Amino acid sequence: MPDPGRVRLFSTTLGAAGAPAVLLVHGWAGTAVSGPRTPRPWPETSG
């Protein structure tokens, strides 16, 4: 688990423009690693 202080600093450094991109990448990576809640490897609503 990352240090909350580091995450906060990182988020502040990114600013409003970088945050959505990081959330998108993080969300995609999380889905790819943990998998969706359905048995299918990729959700039909991806993209």
PDB file of N, CA, C and O in Angstrom:
ATOM      1  N   MET A   1       0.851  -1.200   0.000  1.00  0.00           N
ATOM      2  CA  MET A   1       0.000   0.000   0.000  1.00  0.00           C
ATOM      3  C   MET A   1       0.883   1.245   0.000  1.00  0.00           C
ATOM      4  O   MET A   1       1.720   1.401   0.889  1.00  0.00           O
ATOM      5  N   PRO A   2       0.713   2.128  -0.972  1.00  0.00           N
ATOM      6  CA  PRO A   2       1.538   3.340  -1.043  1.00  0.00           C
ATOM      7  C   PRO A   2       1.276   4.248   0.146  1.00  0.00           C
ATOM      8  O   PRO A   2       0.210   4.210   0.761  1.00  0.00           O
ATOM      9  N   ASP A   3       2.268   5.060   0.453  1.00  0.00           N
ATOM     10  CA  ASP A   3       2.112   6.019   1.542  1.00  0.00           C
ATOM     11  C   ASP A   3       1.092   7.076   1.142  1.00  0.00           C
ATOM     12  O   ASP A   3       1.243   7.694   0.088  1.00  0.00           O
ATOM     13  N   PRO A   4       0.054   7.304   1.953  1.00  0.00           N
ATOM     14  CA  PRO A   4      -0.978   8.299   1.605  1.00  0.00           C
ATOM     15  C   PRO A   4      -0.382   9.666   1.326  1.00  0.00           C
ATOM     16  O   PRO A   4      -0.874  10.387   0.457  1.00  0.00           O
ATOM     17  N   GLY A   5       0.664  10.033   2.043  1.00  0.00           N
ATOM     18  CA  GLY A   5       1.311  11.325   1.815  1.00  0.00           C
ATOM     19  C   GLY A   5       1.892  11.405   0.417  1.00  0.00           C
ATOM     20  O   GLY A   5       1.776  12.430  -0.255  1.00  0.00           O
ATOM     21  N   ARG A   6       2.515  10.325  -0.018  1.00  0.00           N
ATOM     22  CA  ARG A   6       3.096  10.297  -1.359  1.00  0.00           C
ATOM     23  C   ARG A   6       2.007  10.370  -2.415  1.00  0.00           C
ATOM     24  O   ARG A   6       2.139  11.084  -3.410  1.00  0.00           O
ATOM     25  N   VAL A   7       0.933   9.629  -2.192  1.00  0.00           N
ATOM     26  CA  VAL A   7      -0.178   9.644  -3.149  1.00  0.00           C
ATOM     27  C   VAL A   7      -0.760  11.038  -3.251  1.00  0.00           C
ATOM     28  O   VAL A   7      -1.069  11.515  -4.344  1.00  0.00           O
ATOM     29  N   ARG A   8      -0.911  11.696  -2.095  1.00  0.00           N
ATOM     30  CA  ARG A   8      -1.479  13.046  -2.091  1.00  0.00           C
ATOM     31  C   ARG A   8      -0.547  14.003  -2.829  1.00  0.00           C
ATOM     32  O   ARG A   8      -0.998  14.825  -3.626  1.00  0.00           O
ATOM     33  N   LEU A   9       0.754  13.893  -2.559  1.00  0.00           N
ATOM     34  CA  LEU A   9       1.720  14.766  -3.224  1.00  0.00           C
ATOM     35  C   LEU A   9       1.717  14.514  -4.726  1.00  0.00           C
ATOM     36  O   LEU A   9       1.751  15.448  -5.527  1.00  0.00           O
ATOM     37  N   PHE A  10       1.675  13.231  -5.096  1.00  0.00           N
ATOM     38  CA  PHE A  10       1.658  12.864  -6.507  1.00  0.00           C
ATOM     39  C   PHE A  10       0.426  13.431  -7.195  1.00  0.00           C
ATOM     40  O   PHE A  10       0.515  13.983  -8.291  1.00  0.00           O
ATOM     41  N   SER A  11      -0.725  13.292  -6.543  1.00  0.00           N
ATOM     42  CA  SER A  11      -1.972  13.800  -7.112  1.00  0.00           C
ATOM     43  C   SER A  11      -1.934  15.310  -7.232  1.00  0.00           C
ATOM     44  O   SER A  11      -2.401  15.870  -8.224  1.00  0.00           O
ATOM     45  N   THR A  12      -1.377  15.974  -6.219  1.00  0.00           N
ATOM     46  CA  THR A  12      -1.301  17.435  -6.252  1.00  0.00           C
ATOM     47  C   THR A  12      -0.374  17.886  -7.372  1.00  0.00           C
ATOM     48  O   THR A  12      -0.645  18.878  -8.048  1.00  0.00           O
ATOM     49  N   THR A  13       0.727  17.150  -7.568  1.00  0.00           N
ATOM     50  CA  THR A  13       1.681  17.513  -8.613  1.00  0.00           C
ATOM     51  C   THR A  13       1.054  17.355  -9.991  1.00  0.00           C
ATOM     52  O   THR A  13       1.280  18.177 -10.879  1.00  0.00           O
ATOM     53  N   LEU A  14       0.273  16.305 -10.167  1.00  0.00           N
ATOM     54  CA  LEU A  14      -0.368  16.079 -11.457  1.00  0.00           C
ATOM     55  C   LEU A  14      -1.342  17.193 -11.777  1.00  0.00           C
ATOM     56  O   LEU A  14      -1.384  17.691 -12.902  1.00  0.00           O
ATOM     57  N   GLY A  15      -2.116  17.578 -10.793  1.00  0.00           N
ATOM     58  CA  GLY A  15      -3.095  18.627 -11.022  1.00  0.00           C
ATOM     59  C   GLY A  15      -4.354  18.073 -11.672  1.00  0.00           C
ATOM     60  O   GLY A  15      -4.526  16.860 -11.789  1.00  0.00           O
ATOM     61  N   ALA A  16      -5.224  18.971 -12.088  1.00  0.00           N
ATOM     62  CA  ALA A  16      -6.527  18.576 -12.617  1.00  0.00           C
ATOM     63  C   ALA A  16      -6.400  17.883 -13.972  1.00  0.00           C
ATOM     64  O   ALA A  16      -7.264  17.086 -14.338  1.00  0.00           O
ATOM     65  N   ALA A  17      -5.343  18.171 -14.717  1.00  0.00           N
ATOM     66  CA  ALA A  17      -5.214  17.605 -16.061  1.00  0.00           C
ATOM     67  C   ALA A  17      -4.722  16.162 -16.008  1.00  0.00           C
ATOM     68  O   ALA A  17      -5.164  15.334 -16.804  1.00  0.00           O
ATOM     69  N   GLY A  18      -3.822  15.849 -15.091  1.00  0.00           N
ATOM     70  CA  GLY A  18      -3.220  14.521 -15.048  1.00  0.00           C
ATOM     71  C   GLY A  18      -4.033  13.508 -14.275  1.00  0.00           C
ATOM     72  O   GLY A  18      -3.919  12.307 -14.520  1.00  0.00           O
ATOM     73  N   ALA A  19      -4.852  13.971 -13.342  1.00  0.00           N
ATOM     74  CA  ALA A  19      -5.587  13.042 -12.481  1.00  0.00           C
ATOM     75  C   ALA A  19      -6.488  12.081 -13.260  1.00  0.00           C
ATOM     76  O   ALA A  19      -6.432  10.877 -13.009  1.00  0.00           O
ATOM     77  N   PRO A  20      -7.323  12.566 -14.205  1.00  0.00           N
ATOM     78  CA  PRO A  20      -8.193  11.636 -14.944  1.00  0.00           C
ATOM     79  C   PRO A  20      -7.410  10.562 -15.687  1.00  0.00           C
ATOM     80  O   PRO A  20      -7.850   9.414 -15.752  1.00  0.00           O
ATOM     81  N   ALA A  21      -6.260  10.916 -16.245  1.00  0.00           N
ATOM     82  CA  ALA A  21      -5.461   9.938 -16.981  1.00  0.00           C
ATOM     83  C   ALA A  21      -4.957   8.848 -16.043  1.00  0.00           C
ATOM     84  O   ALA A  21      -4.986   7.665 -16.380  1.00  0.00           O
ATOM     85  N   VAL A  22      -4.494   9.258 -14.863  1.00  0.00           N
ATOM     86  CA  VAL A  22      -3.996   8.284 -13.897  1.00  0.00           C
ATOM     87  C   VAL A  22      -5.127   7.383 -13.417  1.00  0.00           C
ATOM     88  O   VAL A  22      -4.952   6.172 -13.280  1.00  0.00           O
ATOM     89  N   LEU A  23      -6.281   7.980 -13.164  1.00  0.00           N
ATOM     90  CA  LEU A  23      -7.430   7.183 -12.728  1.00  0.00           C
ATOM     91  C   LEU A  23      -7.827   6.194 -13.813  1.00  0.00           C
ATOM     92  O   LEU A  23      -8.176   5.052 -13.514  1.00  0.00           O
ATOM     93  N   LEU A  24      -7.776   6.621 -15.062  1.00  0.00           N
ATOM     94  CA  LEU A  24      -8.135   5.747 -16.168  1.00  0.00           C
ATOM     95  C   LEU A  24      -7.165   4.577 -16.251  1.00  0.00           C
ATOM     96  O   LEU A  24      -7.580   3.424 -16.361  1.00  0.00           O
ATOM     97  N   VAL A  25      -5.869   4.880 -16.198  1.00  0.00           N
ATOM     98  CA  VAL A  25      -4.860   3.826 -16.277  1.00  0.00           C
ATOM     99  C   VAL A  25      -4.958   2.908 -15.067  1.00  0.00           C
ATOM    100  O   VAL A  25      -4.871   1.687 -15.196  1.00  0.00           O
ATOM    101  N   HIS A  26      -5.137   3.498 -13.894  1.00  0.00           N
ATOM    102  CA  HIS A  26      -5.224   2.706 -12.667  1.00  0.00           C
ATOM    103  C   HIS A  26      -6.454   1.804 -12.711  1.00  0.00           C
ATOM    104  O   HIS A  26      -6.389   0.636 -12.328  1.00  0.00           O
ATOM    105  N   GLY A  27      -7.571   2.349 -13.176  1.00  0.00           N
ATOM    106  CA  GLY A  27      -8.789   1.563 -13.275  1.00  0.00           C
ATOM    107  C   GLY A  27      -8.639   0.429 -14.274  1.00  0.00           C
ATOM    108  O   GLY A  27      -9.096  -0.688 -14.030  1.00  0.00           O
ATOM    109  N   TRP A  28      -7.992   0.722 -15.409  1.00  0.00           N
ATOM    110  CA  TRP A  28      -7.795  -0.312 -16.419  1.00  0.00           C
ATOM    111  C   TRP A  28      -6.880  -1.407 -15.879  1.00  0.00           C
ATOM    112  O   TRP A  28      -7.143  -2.596 -16.061  1.00  0.00           O
ATOM    113  N   ALA A  29      -5.807  -0.994 -15.213  1.00  0.00           N
ATOM    114  CA  ALA A  29      -4.865  -1.965 -14.656  1.00  0.00           C
ATOM    115  C   ALA A  29      -5.545  -2.803 -13.577  1.00  0.00           C
ATOM    116  O   ALA A  29      -5.333  -4.013 -13.497  1.00  0.00           O
ATOM    117  N   GLY A  30      -6.360  -2.155 -12.749  1.00  0.00           N
ATOM    118  CA  GLY A  30      -7.063  -2.890 -11.703  1.00  0.00           C
ATOM    119  C   GLY A  30      -8.016  -3.915 -12.291  1.00  0.00           C
ATOM    120  O   GLY A  30      -8.132  -5.028 -11.778  1.00  0.00           O
ATOM    121  N   THR A  31      -8.696  -3.543 -13.365  1.00  0.00           N
ATOM    122  CA  THR A  31      -9.619  -4.469 -14.015  1.00  0.00           C
ATOM    123  C   THR A  31      -8.857  -5.619 -14.664  1.00  0.00           C
ATOM    124  O   THR A  31      -9.301  -6.766 -14.632  1.00  0.00           O
ATOM    125  N   ALA A  32      -7.703  -5.300 -15.255  1.00  0.00           N
ATOM    126  CA  ALA A  32      -6.929  -6.330 -15.926  1.00  0.00           C
ATOM    127  C   ALA A  32      -6.343  -7.320 -14.917  1.00  0.00           C
ATOM    128  O   ALA A  32      -6.242  -8.513 -15.200  1.00  0.00           O
ATOM    129  N   VAL A  33      -5.963  -6.823 -13.752  1.00  0.00           N
ATOM    130  CA  VAL A  33      -5.324  -7.683 -12.756  1.00  0.00           C
ATOM    131  C   VAL A  33      -6.361  -8.472 -11.971  1.00  0.00           C
ATOM    132  O   VAL A  33      -6.270  -9.695 -11.867  1.00  0.00           O
ATOM    133  N   SER A  34      -7.343  -7.775 -11.422  1.00  0.00           N
ATOM    134  CA  SER A  34      -8.327  -8.438 -10.563  1.00  0.00           C
ATOM    135  C   SER A  34      -9.446  -9.073 -11.373  1.00  0.00           C
ATOM    136  O   SER A  34     -10.102 -10.007 -10.911  1.00  0.00           O
ATOM    137  N   GLY A  35      -9.661  -8.572 -12.566  1.00  0.00           N
ATOM    138  CA  GLY A  35     -10.718  -9.104 -13.411  1.00  0.00           C
ATOM    139  C   GLY A  35     -12.052  -8.489 -13.063  1.00  0.00           C
ATOM    140  O   GLY A  35     -12.263  -8.073 -11.925  1.00  0.00           O
ATOM    141  N   PRO A  36     -12.957  -8.424 -14.024  1.00  0.00           N
ATOM    142  CA  PRO A  36     -14.292  -7.895 -13.771  1.00  0.00           C
ATOM    143  C   PRO A  36     -15.088  -8.844 -12.886  1.00  0.00           C
ATOM    144  O   PRO A  36     -14.631  -9.945 -12.579  1.00  0.00           O
ATOM    145  N   ARG A  37     -16.272  -8.419 -12.478  1.00  0.00           N
ATOM    146  CA  ARG A  37     -17.081  -9.250 -11.591  1.00  0.00           C
ATOM    147  C   ARG A  37     -17.755 -10.388 -12.345  1.00  0.00           C
ATOM    148  O   ARG A  37     -18.305 -11.299 -11.726  1.00  0.00           O
ATOM    149  N   THR A  38     -17.719 -10.348 -13.658  1.00  0.00           N
ATOM    150  CA  THR A  38     -18.311 -11.417 -14.458  1.00  0.00           C
ATOM    151  C   THR A  38     -17.224 -12.415 -14.840  1.00  0.00           C
ATOM    152  O   THR A  38     -16.045 -12.061 -14.815  1.00  0.00           O
ATOM    153  N   PRO A  39     -17.580 -13.650 -15.193  1.00  0.00           N
ATOM    154  CA  PRO A  39     -16.581 -14.653 -15.574  1.00  0.00           C
ATOM    155  C   PRO A  39     -15.811 -14.290 -16.837  1.00  0.00           C
ATOM    156  O   PRO A  39     -14.709 -14.791 -17.060  1.00  0.00           O
ATOM    157  N   ARG A  40     -16.387 -13.419 -17.664  1.00  0.00           N
ATOM    158  CA  ARG A  40     -15.714 -13.044 -18.911  1.00  0.00           C
ATOM    159  C   ARG A  40     -14.433 -12.270 -18.612  1.00  0.00           C
ATOM    160  O   ARG A  40     -14.412 -11.464 -17.682  1.00  0.00           O
ATOM    161  N   PRO A  41     -13.366 -12.494 -19.378  1.00  0.00           N
ATOM    162  CA  PRO A  41     -12.092 -11.809 -19.121  1.00  0.00           C
ATOM    163  C   PRO A  41     -12.189 -10.311 -19.367  1.00  0.00           C
ATOM    164  O   PRO A  41     -11.478  -9.536 -18.727  1.00  0.00           O
ATOM    165  N   TRP A  42     -13.055  -9.891 -20.282  1.00  0.00           N
ATOM    166  CA  TRP A  42     -13.206  -8.461 -20.565  1.00  0.00           C
ATOM    167  C   TRP A  42     -14.685  -8.106 -20.549  1.00  0.00           C
ATOM    168  O   TRP A  42     -15.493  -8.789 -21.178  1.00  0.00           O
ATOM    169  N   PRO A  43     -15.048  -7.035 -19.829  1.00  0.00           N
ATOM    170  CA  PRO A  43     -16.457  -6.631 -19.791  1.00  0.00           C
ATOM    171  C   PRO A  43     -16.911  -6.104 -21.144  1.00  0.00           C
ATOM    172  O   PRO A  43     -16.120  -5.521 -21.885  1.00  0.00           O
ATOM    173  N   GLU A  44     -18.168  -6.307 -21.461  1.00  0.00           N
ATOM    174  CA  GLU A  44     -18.701  -5.864 -22.750  1.00  0.00           C
ATOM    175  C   GLU A  44     -18.779  -4.347 -22.832  1.00  0.00           C
ATOM    176  O   GLU A  44     -18.861  -3.788 -23.925  1.00  0.00           O
ATOM    177  N   THR A  45     -18.754  -3.676 -21.683  1.00  0.00           N
ATOM    178  CA  THR A  45     -18.888  -2.228 -21.662  1.00  0.00           C
ATOM    179  C   THR A  45     -17.536  -1.531 -21.637  1.00  0.00           C
ATOM    180  O   THR A  45     -17.468  -0.336 -21.351  1.00  0.00           O
ATOM    181  N   SER A  46     -16.446  -2.263 -21.935  1.00  0.00           N
ATOM    182  CA  SER A  46     -15.124  -1.644 -21.891  1.00  0.00           C
ATOM    183  C   SER A  46     -14.992  -0.606 -22.993  1.00  0.00           C
ATOM    184  O   SER A  46     -15.597  -0.725 -24.058  1.00  0.00           O
ATOM    185  N   GLY A  47     -14.182   0.421 -22.713  1.00  0.00           N
ATOM    186  CA  GLY A  47     -13.991   1.464 -23.709  1.00  0.00           C
ATOM    187  C   GLY A  47     -14.906   2.594 -23.444  1.00  0.00           C
ATOM    188  O   GLY A  47     -14.897   3.581 -24.180  1.00  0.00           O
TER     189      GLY A  47
END
